[in-house]
Amino acid sequence: MDNGATMHLAVSLLPGTADTSPGEEPEFSGLAGLVQRAEAAGIDMVLLVDSAPASSNNAANSTVPFEATTLLAALATVTSRIGLVAAASTVAHQPYNLARRFASLDIISHGRAGWNAVMAQAPREAANFSRPEGFSDTDFRRRSEEYIGIVQGLWQSWDLDALLFDKTRGRFHDPEKMHLLDHKGEFFSVRGPLNVARSPQDKPVLVLSGLTEADFDIAARTADVILLESGSVESAKARFDDLKRRATAAGRDPDAVKVLTNISLTAEDKPAATADRLETQFRAKSCDGFNIRLPQQRSALDDFADRVLPELRQRGLVREGYRGTTLRSHLGLAGGGDQ
């Protein structure tokens, strides 16, 4: 487990980040170049946003050029170390299919995949998936918690040594090491098991975002990484301590839950001032690191990588290189596979 001495860093790959000419669609090569640049800088993970078309408004339907899990699969073939976390809606996908998709992506990426489950409802999204009336906030929260539990349960369908592939004796797996989920809940019924083996990092990383305080218990029980909006150092520390206490109360090691603060940077920030800002929040123990939302220019990522990161490393806040090959190992989480 991580000892808390390392500032973890993520970058949100915002829609339209790749530089293109006016009216030109973003190309995969541009997005891939950005992720490769982030990998060269030693960033822990990149967050790939996603949204299903939610209305007749053209702007709402054109903000995300690629479906996030498809993009993750493609990026896994042109990178080798950086973690790749894709957003996927609990409304747009059935839990079994989503669990299977991310388990497959985790194997394809050699243990670098993560699922960003957003706890806030997207406006009118449910209307595209046979639910025109949507969900009440309470129902959405209960449904999301049940959904996450199913996905995590399916990811544990097989023990690490359950698959034998013994052609001689005709034994594909050891039945004692296969686990049926057999879930019958308020919103879903899922038998299992998942028909995908466990990955090099045991299971994909679960990232939760869009939380309100009512979601904190769910996050403390289930999440590997929690993303929170920025605020004053004092309020951020209070939330951080609260989440760690809730994780402990749920029987978890508080270091098993990484809390990252969302921040926005511009290419014009002075490196020392930016490093001061991050160091102040980190040393106040108000977070385990930061998710950096960069503007849509490649220059902003270059500026952060070439000017701010060296400042942070000089101060001993950020590691020099990747500690392993899986996303869990980058984050100092159990099950990393190569710690």
N, C-alpha and C positions, 0 to 999 in steps of 0.2 A: 504493500500500500504506500501511497505517497505520504511524505512527512510534512507536506504543506509549505515547503520552502520554495517551490517552483511556481511562478506565475504562468498559468495556462492561457493560451491564446487561440482564439478562433477568428475566422473572417467570414462574414456573411457575403455571399456572392449575390449581390442585388440584381434585379432585372435590369437588363440593358447595360451591365457593367463593361462588357467588351466594347471597345471603341468601334463605331461604325459610322458611315456617312449618313447624312439625313435621309430618312426614308428607306434605308437599307436594313434588312433583317440581320440580327446578330448571328454570327457563324460559330459553329462548334469550335473551330480552331482558335478563335479569340478567347472563348471561355476556357478552353484547355490551357492556353498560354498563361492566363491569370492563375489558374490552380497550380500549374507547374512553377510559376514564380513564387507562390505562397509556400510550396513544398521546399523550394531552394532556400527560402528564408527560415525554414524550420517551424512553421506554424503548425499547431497540433491538428487542427481540422478546419475544413471549409464547410459552411452551411449552405445548402442549395434550397432556395425557397420554391414554393409551388402554389398554384391556386387553380381550381377549376373555374371555367366561366360562370359568373354568378349573376349576370344581368344582361340586358340588351345594350348596355353602354359599351361602345367599342373600346374605350380606354381600359375598362375593367377586364376586357377579354384579351388584351394584347400585351399585358405587362410581363408575362413569363413566357419566354420563347420555347422552352423545352419542359416536358414532364420530368419531375425531379429524379425519380428512381431510374428512368431511362438515361438521364444525363449522368447519374452516379455510375451506372454500368460502363458507360463510354469513358468517363474520366478514370475509372479504375485501370483501364488498359494503357493509359498514357502517364500514369504516376505509379510510384512504388512505396511511398512511406506515409504521405499525409492522410489523415482521416477524412472520410467523405460522408457527410450527414445530410440526408434528404428529408424534406418535409413530405408527409403523406397524410391525407385527411382521414379521420375516423368515420366520416360521413360517406366519402366517395369510395371506400374500399370495405369489403368484408374482412373480418379479422383473420380468418384462415389464409386467404389469398395474400394479405399484407404480410403476415408472419412468414409465409413461404417465400415471398418476393425478397424480403430483407435477409432472410437466412441464406438465400441463393446469392444475393449481392455480397454478403459477408464472405462467402467462400470464393466468389469471383475476385474480390479485392484482397484476398489473403488476410482477412481479419481487420479490415479498416472501415467497415460500414457502420452507420448509425441511423436511427429513425428519430426525426424531430416530430413529436406529436404536439400539436397546438391545441391548448385547452380553451381557446376562445372560438366561438362560432364565426364562420365567415358569413357575411350577409347574403341571404338568399341561396346559399350553396345547396341546402337540402332540397330545394325545389327542383334541382337537376337530378335528384336521386330518389324520385318517387315519394318525396315527403314535402309537398308544397307548403304545409303549415309550419315546417321547421320543428324545433324542439324548444321547450322551456329551458331556462338556464339550469334548473335543478335536474331535469331529465337529461340534458346534455352532459352534465357533470357525472351523474350516475352511470350513464351509458359509456362515457369515456373511460371511467375507472374500470368498468367491467371489460371493456374492449382491451385496455392495456394489460389487464390480468390474463386474458385469454392469449394474447400475443406472447407475453413472457412465458406463460405455461407451455405453449406450443414449442417455443425455442428450447425448452428443457425436455423434449420428447425422448431424446436419446442420451444415454450416458456416453462418456467420451469413447469408451471401448465397446460400444454396443454392436457396431457394424462389423461383421466378420468376413464377408465376401469369400466364404469357404465353398468353392465350387465342388471340391472333392466329396464333401459330405452333404452338399446341398443346403448349407446354412448361410443365409444372408445376414441374419442378426441373432443376437442372444435375446430371447423373449423376456428374460428376467431384467434386462437393461433397457427395455422399451416401456414408455409410460403413456398410457391413454389419458387424455385430459378429461374427457367425459363431462364437459361443462354444460349445465342447464341453468341459465340465469334469467334475469328479468328481461333482457333485450336479445340475448344470443343463446344458441344451442350449438355446441361444437364438440365433436367426439375426439378427434385426433387419432393417431399421432401425426405430427408433421412429417411429410415425406422428403425431408432434407436433413442431411447429417449436421452435427454441430460443427461450428467453424473454428479456425485457429485461435480465436479470442473468446471461445465458449459461447457467446451470443452477441448480437449487435448491441451497440451502445444506445440507450434510451435517453433522448434529450427532450425535456418538457419546456414549453414556452407559452406565452399568453396567459400566465397564471394570475388569478386574484388570490387574496388571502384565503378564500374558501377552498382553494385547490391545494393549499400548502401541505395538508396531511397526505393527500394522494401522492404528491411529488416526493415528499420525504420517505414514503414507503416504497416507491417504485423507481424513481428516476436515478440515472447515473449522473446526468448533468442537468442543472436547472438554469434557465436564462431569465434574468430579471432586468427590468428597466432601471436606468440610472436615476440617482437622486442625491441628496446630501450624504456625506460620509456617515453621519450619525444614523440616518434612517436606513441606509444600506447595511450598516453593521447590525442594527436591530433585527432586520429581516434575515440576515445571514445567521446570526446567533439563534434566532427562532427556528429556522429550518434545520440547523444542526441538532438542536434540542429535540425537535420532532423526529428526526432520523434515529437518534439514540432511543427515544421512547418506543419506536417501532422495532427495536432490536437490531438496528444496523450500526455499523461503525460510521460515525459522522464523516470520516474521510472518504467513505464510499459514495458520497454525494458531493459533486463539484458544483459550486455556485458561481456562475459567470455573469458579470454585469455588461449589458449592452451599452456601447458607447459609439458615438459618431466622430469621425476625424475628417479633416480636409487636407488637401495637399499643401495648404499654406501654413499649417501649424508649425511652430518652432519646435525642433526635436527635443530640446532640453525641457521646455515647458510642458510638452506632451508627456515626456517621461516622468516629470515631477508629478503631474496629475495622476498618472497610473500608479506610481510608487506610493503616493500618499494614501490612495484608496486601498491598495494591496497591503501595505504595512499596518494599516488600521484594522486589518482582519475583517474587512467588510465584504470580501469576495475571495474566490480562489483564482480569479483571472478575469479575462475580458473577451467578449465577442465584439469584434470591431466591424462596424458598418461603414464601409467606405463609399465615397461618391462614385460616379460612373466612369471615371477616368483611370486608365492604367497607371497614370502618373501617381495617383494617390497611394496605390499599393507599393509602387517602387519607392516612394518617399518614406513610407512607414518602414519598409524592409531595409532600406539603405541608411536611414538617418535615425529613426526612433529605436529600432531593435538594437543597434549597437550601443546606444545609451543604456538601454535596459540590461543588456548583457554586461556592460562595464560595471553596473551597480550590483551585479550578482543576482538579478531577479529572474532572468530567463536562461534556460539551459542552452548550451552551445549546439547540440544536435539531438536527433531523435534517440530516445532511450531504448527503443525496440522497433518491431515491425508492425505491431497492431495498434489500433486506436486506444484500446484499454491500456496498453503499456505506455503510450504517450501521456495518458491522463493519470497514470499511477493507480489504476483500478485493478482489483483482483480479477483473475481470469484472463490476464493479458497474454498468456501463452508463451512469452519469451522474456519475462522480467528476471 
